[in-house]
Amino acid sequence: MKNFFGASFWRGFLSMSAYGALHSALASNAFKAPVRKLTGERAFGNFYRVGYNGVALLSLLWLLRSLLKRPGQMVYEARGVVKWAMRIVGVLSLAYAGWSALQVGPGRLSGLGPAARGAVGLEEKDPPEAQNPSFASGAPRGGPFSRHRHPLNFIAPIAFWCFSRGSQGFIGLNTALTLYSILASFSADAKMRARYGQTFEKYAERVPLLWPRLNAEDA
């Protein structure tokens, strides 16, 4: 195990922090309000999410490309049983993320569903908010969202930390990602409370923010 607090660590940390700041700014009401006014409520509800995700994807690809070009010194490389254990946990983490995404709805999460409806002239009555399912008909029942309120934010850092090799830049990126996932969960909570009021408030009283409860009772 080598020292990881080098220039590449801070490059990865600050790059991920900048990505998180951009991601948060685009998701903020301060930014969305003038866009909604400019485009109109209907177009905003149908197309903002897919545009937001497009910007997020392109900026993430740029970030990862920069990291791969200058990863810095290799800090650790797991071998043997530890390597395989990390791979197994990583695969399980991705499977759990997929399950969570299915509960949100791939069309809702990506924004492609509302965009497709907008393309044929249909208005999106309940536009996507954060990385959560709709609460318009009540809190979700069963699945990851009955165990914790933000399963995608919980599982993403775990999946990244399960890579068996870690450079200084990679560790810096993952450290910032972990912190961002926690902060983003509080921000998403505030947006969900503003959108769904008492429905989300009662749900939040029963279901933890990030750390999952063991029992999967209907929420």
Secondary structure as the mmCIF struct_conf table of DSSP 4:
data_model
#
loop_
_struct_conf.conf_type_id
_struct_conf.id
_struct_conf.beg_label_comp_id
_struct_conf.beg_label_asym_id
_struct_conf.beg_label_seq_id
_struct_conf.end_label_comp_id
_struct_conf.end_label_asym_id
_struct_conf.end_label_seq_id
BEND BEND1 GLY A 6 GLY A 6
HELX_RH_AL_P HELX_RH_AL_P1 ALA A 7 ALA A 27
BEND BEND2 SER A 28 SER A 28
HELX_RH_AL_P HELX_RH_AL_P2 ASN A 29 THR A 39
HELX_RH_AL_P HELX_RH_AL_P3 GLU A 41 LYS A 69
BEND BEND3 ARG A 70 ARG A 70
BEND BEND4 GLN A 73 GLN A 73
STRN STRN1 MET A 74 GLU A 77
HELX_RH_AL_P HELX_RH_AL_P4 GLY A 80 VAL A 104
HELX_RH_AL_P HELX_RH_AL_P5 PRO A 106 SER A 110
BEND BEND5 GLY A 111 GLY A 111
HELX_RH_AL_P HELX_RH_AL_P6 LEU A 112 ALA A 119
TURN_TY1_P TURN_TY1_P1 VAL A 120 GLY A 121
BEND BEND6 LYS A 125 ASP A 126
TURN_TY1_P TURN_TY1_P2 ALA A 130 GLN A 131
TURN_TY1_P TURN_TY1_P3 ALA A 136 SER A 137
BEND BEND7 GLY A 138 ALA A 139
BEND BEND8 GLY A 142 GLY A 143
HELX_RH_3T_P HELX_RH_3T_P1 PRO A 144 SER A 146
TURN_TY1_P TURN_TY1_P4 ARG A 147 ARG A 147
BEND BEND9 ARG A 149 ARG A 149
HELX_RH_AL_P HELX_RH_AL_P7 PRO A 151 TRP A 161
TURN_TY1_P TURN_TY1_P5 CYS A 162 CYS A 162
BEND BEND10 SER A 164 SER A 164
STRN STRN2 ARG A 165 SER A 167
HELX_RH_AL_P HELX_RH_AL_P8 GLN A 168 TYR A 196
TURN_TY1_P TURN_TY1_P6 GLY A 197 GLY A 197
HELX_RH_AL_P HELX_RH_AL_P9 GLN A 198 ARG A 206
BEND BEND11 VAL A 207 VAL A 207
BEND BEND12 LEU A 209 TRP A 211
HELX_LH_PP_P HELX_LH_PP_P1 PRO A 212 ARG A 213
BEND BEND13 LEU A 214 LEU A 214
#
